[in-house]
Every structure is written in structure tokens, then in C-alpha cells.
Amino acid sequence: MHTKRITNHGRMVIPKEILDVFQLKEGDRVDITHDERRIIIEPHRQRYVCAVTGKVTNEAIRIGEAWISKEGLTEIIKYLNLS
């Protein structure tokens, strides 16, 4: 466990050994969330909301301004086969 002090700007330093474990380097992004008892810092994972299913996904393709997941593409293919 590491104990760190938060600066007056709300900053703290993540120890190098933890950065190394998660292969994080300067300029990388992290996601910060919380639950009732903890602050949670995780490596950033790009997430998309599928325009077809409305579900959040880690993988999607962009078509125009919309993100479409594999599940969404499957739904589109099913729809087109019914036409």
C-alpha cells in the first residue's frame, strides 16, 4: 500500500511501480470513478454507445456520426435480410 498526499490542486503522484504494472506512461489516460467507500482509478478503456442497441461497448465501428457494435451490426443484418 502507498499513502500519498493530495496537493492543493487535487493532484497526487501514482508510484512508478504501479505505473509499470499497468504499463502506463506520461500522457496516458485513466478513468476515475468511486463507490460508497473507494476512489477507483483504472487505465482508460475507450467505450462507445451503440446507436442500434443503446448498449455500452468497448468495440465499435463508426458509420457517419454513429458508433455501431458487433451486436448492432448483427441486428442490422437481420433487419436487412427480412426486407
Secondary structure, DSSP 8 states (H G I E B T S, - for coil): -------TTS-----HHHHHHTT--TT--EEEEE-SS-EEEEE----EE-TTT--EES--EEETTEEE-HHHHHHHHHHHHH-
